[in-house]
Amino acid sequence: MRRGFFGMQQTVVRAVDGVSFSIAPGETLGIVGESGCGKSTTARAIVHLSPPTSGEVWFDGKRIDSMSERQMHPVRRDLQMIFQDPYASLNPRMTVGSIITEPMQIFGLHRARDRQLEAMRLMELVGLNPRFLNRYPHEFSGGQRQRIGVARALAVEPKLIVCDEPVSALDVSIQAQVINLLMDLQQQFGIAYMFIAHDLAVVRHIAHRVGVMYLGRIVELADARELYENPRHPYTQALLSAAPVPDPQSERNRQRIALKGEPPSPDQEYPGCPFLERCPIGEPMCGETVPPLEGVAHKTACLKAENDTA
């Protein structure tokens, strides 16, 4: 708590607290967790849309969290973002050609007369008809608009693209097309992704490693296959048990883990594990200290989890 105008109390909310991870070139790191856990805030902090109030963000060997907007300008060419809403993320008054060529103009890429040709090449690359270059966003479907967003991000040849739930607003069949497109582009250009999503099946398909977030913290981080086959944190186990399985027999026989209570509020401080009140295996000692994220290849923030130490 702190005092504001007229002596009124203001609540300090720690949207993200103690998150630490790295992404290697050409790698996809998936971030999952329920709504409000801090996934999008983390993404916005990385790309400097919501500068963090503490901590450090390093990109390509440079610390960028304390950079001014002028200093960030050359960094933004290598660090792009695909947003969740394919409708709100595109300027309705600009044509597709203008949307895609604008980043080229900002960073001085290509000669002016060649930018339209480059935009057409990018449209074809992401599966759009180059003849639609002069159309406006409202003339496209949701999946097509998200492809425009992908083309815009690719226009400056970035090293890392932060994907903030890029398929959550799309139909299932369109989701698969966009996911496969992103994977093909990664193989072709060696782009690294930070991929945020609610759909565990989507993350399993695209990610090399997966981090599970709960109340602004990473509670488990491991190779995708290892995490899905051997979840250690009780929250991860509950998330995976709630995800549907495309096998009626297996779906009928498997046991779900029902979490009790409601997600804790980020405006409160917890002396111990914030998951304790909902944890099916929690003990009194868990409320005494915040568990650190420990382990080597498979990291877990749980006092009762058996972490690898070598």
C-alpha positions, 0 to 999 in steps of 0.5 A: 500500500502507498498514499496517493491524492488526498491521503487515499491508499493506492494498491501496488500490483506486481503484474510480473514478479521474478520471471526469468528465462532465455530464448535461443536463436531459432527456438520457440519458447511457449508460455502458458497459464490462465488469464491474468497470470502475467503472460502478455505483460511479460511480452510487452515488457520484453518489446518495451511497450510496457517498460518494466519498473525493475529487473533486466531485459537482455537482447542479442547481448545488449540490455534494453530495459533501460533504453530510451525510445531513440536507443530502442529504435534500431533494436526494434528491427530485430524484435517484432510482435504479433498481437492477439487481435487481428482486427485491432492490430491493423490500421483500418485506414491503411491498405495492406501494402501500406501496412507491410511497407511502413516498417521498411520505410521506418528502418530505411529498408529497400529502395522506395520503388522496390518496397511494393514488390517486397510487400507482394513477395511477403504476402505470397510468402504468408499465403495471401494473394499479392493482388490484394495489396491495395485492399483494406483490412476490413475486406479480409477474414480474421485468419487473413488479417493475422497473416497480414500481421505476420507479413508486417513482422517479417518485413524487417527480417527480425531475429525474435518475434513475440507472439501474444496469443496470435491464434486465440481469436481464430477458428480451429482450422485457421489456427492450424494454418497459421501455426504451420505457417509460423513453423515453416517461416522459422525453418526458413529464416531461423526466427526465434519465437516467444509464443503465448497461448492458452491452448496447451495442444497448440503450444505442444505442437509449436514449442521447443520448451514450455514455461508455465506461469502462475500469478506473475511467476514461472512455476515450471520450465522444461523441454516441451515433451518432458513437461507434457509427459512428466509434469512436476508442479501441481498447477501444471498437472492440473492444467494438463488434466483439464486439456481435452484428449482427442481419444474418447476412450482415454478421455473417458478414463483419465482423472481430472485434477479439480483445483479448489478456490479462486486464483489469488489477487496480484495486489496481495503479497504472499509470504509463501507459495501463492498456489498453496490455497488451491494446491492439492498437495500443499503443506503448512511449510509451503506458506512460509517461503516462496519456492525458487525455480530450481533444476537444470533441464527441468526447472520447478518452483515447488518445495515438494517437487523432485528437481534434477540437479545435474 
